[in-house]
Amino acid sequence: MPFQTPILVEETRAFNRHWSELLGLLNEGLLDTEYSLPQARAIFELARKKELEQSELRERLNIDASFLTRILDQLSKKSLVVSSPSRVDGRRILLSLTPKGRRAFAKLNRRSIQQVTGLLKPLRRGQQRSAVEAMTILRHSVEPVRREEPRVELRGVQPGDLGWVIQRHGEIYGDEYGWNLDFEVLVTKIVGEYASKHKPDREQAWIALVDGARAGCIFCCQRDQETAQLRILLVEPWARGLGIGSRLVQECIGFANQAGYEKLTLWTNSVLVSARRIYEAAGFRLVSEQRHESFGHSLTGQNWDLDLTGIADLGRIEKSNRAKLHR
């Protein structure tokens, strides 16, 4: 779908206006305090570390040096911030909050928590989850550099996840490869068979979360008594580069090994280069290829196998595979 510039831009601007008003960001004092938004942001950033270089604070706030100097002068006059030359490099300035500054942060932080709690409390649990997930996705999608290490975790499937798996496969593969609805139909069939014929001791599925938002998935299904099949690995575009695909694959390998399978197999297509690199690094080997017409395109399908009988120390294998991925 082409980028609908007027619609998307106006909706984004409308959201920004509404959110600014909702949080009172345009008020003279943020959270009914004497501090402006730039001053409060500086206090919040300085509270996260005992000391912070002035250049790093400027980078975190994304403001020019002269504006930051004015903010720091204002906070210094209020005895909230002190500065000193770096012990390593005298040209660098270290900033820290005074005891009064720490008390100011505690007040701002407490009122911010109360404000956001008040916004979320009237919502039903599902609405809360959707709102927070949407904000997480937005933050990670538009932020060019991750300033903090995201929280990545895996869990089993929960109500609503199966529909999400189908939807995101259809949308992502449509956007990135131009695949038609036939692919979404295939994913629907795979998910439906897993749900209706699930064998808990022989099959499992995982959802990857990044800061609480769904960011990927993988399914381990039984093909026969000796063979498991890795299916529908997916990582959201905004969550790539965090090692999620590799982690999901290793989880699938570990489960298949513990479930007593002798072999783990998968089917993919040659155009899915990033996924194939993960499979190869995990120890899979390409066993066959075949041309086919599917999903509105001419593709080369590939079958990959992993022998599980020789895996005695998964920890050692995973460490070796992670090293391969980063070469």
N, C-alpha and C positions, 0 to 999 in steps of 0.2 A: 504494500500500500504506500503510495507516495506521501511524502511529508506534507501535511496540511498546515503550512506555515501560519496563516492568519488565525486559524482555530486553535492550534496548539499554543501559540505564543500568547494569545489573549486569555486562554484558560489558565496558563501558568501565571500570567500577570494578575489575574483575578485571585488566584490562590494566594499569591504573595501579599496582595493588599488585605485579603481577609485574615490571613495568619498574623500579619503585623498588627492589625486592629485587635484581634482576639487576644494576643499576648501583651497588648499594651506597649508595643515596642516604640510607638511614636510619642508616648507620654514623656513629659520633662524628666521624671524620675522613674527608673525601671523598678517594677515590683513595689511601687509606693515607697521608694527609698530616695535618697538625695543623689544617687549615682545615675549618670547617663548610660545609655546602652554601650558605647565604646569603653567607658570606665569600668562598667560591670564585667564586660568581656575580658578586659585586661586582668581584673581581679580573679576571675574564674580560672584563667590560664596560669596565673602565678601561684594559685593555691594548689595546683596539681603537682608542683615540685618545690623542693626546699629552696632551690635557686634556679634561675632561668636566664640565659643570655638574652640581652636586649634584641639582638638580631633574630634569635629564634622566636621571641615573642612577636616581633614585627611580621615574621613569616606566618606564624599561626593566625594572627589577626588579619593578615593580607591587607595591610595599610602602608602608606608611605612613611618614611622616617620622620618627616617633620610633624605629621599628625600624631604619630606615636609619642614624640618628644613632648608635645603639648599635653597629651593624656597623662604621661608620667609626671610632668610638672604639677598637674592638678592633683594627682594622687599623693605626690610627695608633700605638697603643701598641707594636705589633710592628714599627714603622718601615717599613711597607709602603706607606702612603698619606700624602700631604701635601695640604694645602688652602691656598688663597689667594683673596683677593677678586678679582673680575673687573676687568680693566683698563678695561672699557667701562662696567660698572655695579657699583659697590662692594657693592650689596646681594646680588649673586649670588656664589656660592662655586664656585670651580674646583677640581677634584680631579685628581690625577695619581699614578701609581705612582712610587715611589722606585726606585733601582737594585735594592734588595733585593726590592721588589715585583715588578719585572720578572723577577727570577730565580724568584720564587715562581710567577709566571704560566707561565714556561717549564717548570717542573717539573709543574704541574698540566696544562698543555696536552699535554706529552709523555705523561704517564700516561693522559690521556683518549684520545688517539689509539691508544695501545697497547691500552687496554681495548676500544674499539669495533672495532679491527682483529681482536682475538681473538674477538669475537662474530660477526663477518661471515666470517672466514676459513674456518670449517668448512662454510659454505653453498656450494652450487653457484652458478654464475654467474647462472642464472635466478632462484634464490632470493634472491641478493643484490640483484638489480635490483628484484624484486617488493617486498622489504622496504623498500628505500630509497624506492621510488616511493610505497608506502603511507604511510610516515612524512611524505614531502613533502606528499602530498594532505591528510593529517590536519592538519599544521601550518598549511597555507594555508586549510583549510576552517574551522577553529575560531578562528584569529587574527583579531580584529576589525579591527586596523590593521596594515598591512605596515610593519614597522620598517625594513626594508632593501629596496632595489630588487631584485626577483627576477631571476634569469638566464633570459632568454627566447631560444630558438634554434629554428630549423627544420631538419629533416632529411628525407631520403627514407624510404620505408616499409621496415621490416625484418620478419623473421619474427615473427609474433604480432600485428603491427599491424593487419592486415586484420580479424582476428577482434575486436580491440579496437574498431575503428571501428564494426562492426556492433553489437556489444554496447552501446556507449555511446550510439549513436543510439537504439536501442530503449529503453534505460533513461531517458535524459534526456527524450526526447519523450513517453514514457509518464508520467513524473513531472510535467513542466511543462505539458503540453497534453492529457494523457489519451488520446493516440493509441494505437491497438491494435496487434496484431502485424502487421497489413498493412503498416505503415510499415517495420517491421524486415525484412519480406520484400522490400520495394522496395529498401532499402539493401543487403541481401544480394545482390540481382540486380545492382545497380550495381557493387558491389565485385567480384563474381564475373566480370562482363564485363570489367572493367578488368584483372583478374589474368590472365584466359585469352586476351585479345586485345590485350594491352599493346603499344603501339608506342612504344618509348623516345624516339624523336626527335619524337614528336607528342603524347605523353601523359605526365603526371607526377602524382605525389601527394606531399603533404608532411604530416609530423607536427610539431606544435608542442610544444616541451618547456618546462616551467617548473621551474627548479632540478632538471632531470633527469627529471621526471615528465611523462608524456604529458598534454597539456592541450588539444589541438585537432587538427583535420585539415581538408584540402581536397583535392579531386581536379580535375584538368584533363583532360578527355576529348575525343576527336575526334568531332564530329558528322558533318562532311563535310570535304572538302578545304579549304574556305574558312572553316569555322566550328568553333570549339572550344566546349566546354560546361563551365562551372564547376559542380561538383557536390559535394554533401554537406559543406558548410562546417559545422564544429562547434567550439564552444569550451566547455570544461568550466565549470560554474557557479562553481567555486572559483577559476578563473583569469580571470574576466571583469573588465574594467576595466584591463587591461594593454595594450590595443591589439592583441591577438593576432589577432582577426578581421580587422581592417584589414590587418595584416601578411601574413596568409595570402592574402587577396584580391589584394594587390599582387604577391605572388610568382606567383600564378596568371596575372595580367595580363602580367607580365614574360615568363613562359615562353611564353604564347600568342603574344605579339608576336614573340619571337625565333624561334618555330617557324614563323612565316610565315602565321599565320591572319589573315584580314581582319576577323573578328568574333568576339566572345566573348559567349555567351548563357547564361542560367540560368533555371531555373524555381523559384519559391518560393511561399509562401502569405502572404496579407496579415496573418495573426496573428503572423508572425515579424518583429515590428517592429524589433528591434535589428539583425537581419541586413539588412533592407531599407534601413536608414539607412546601413550600411556600403557596400552596393552603390551607392546614390545618391551618396554622397560620393566613391566611386571613379570616377564618371563614367557608370555604367549609367543607361539610361532605360527607363521602363516602356512596353512596346509593346502589351500586351494583358492582359486579365483574363477569367477564366471561373469560374463556380460549379461545384463538383463535390462529390460525396459520397465521401469517402475517409478511411481510418484511423479510422472510427467517428464522423466528424463532418461537418457541412456547412461547406465551406471555400471560399475564393476564391483560386484559383491565379493566379499572375502570371508573365508572361514579361518578362525584362529583357534588353536588348542593350547591348553596348559596341562602338563602332566603333574598330577597332585601326589602321585605315589612316592616321589622322591623328596617331598617337602617335609622335613623333620623339624626344622627350626624356623618358624615363620618370622620371628623377630629378626633373625639374621637375614632372611630373604628380603624383608621389607626395607631394612637398612641399606642393603645392596642396591635395591631397585630405586630408592630415593636418590642414591648417589648417581645412578645412571640418568635419572630425569634432569639433574642439574648440571650435567656435563655440557 
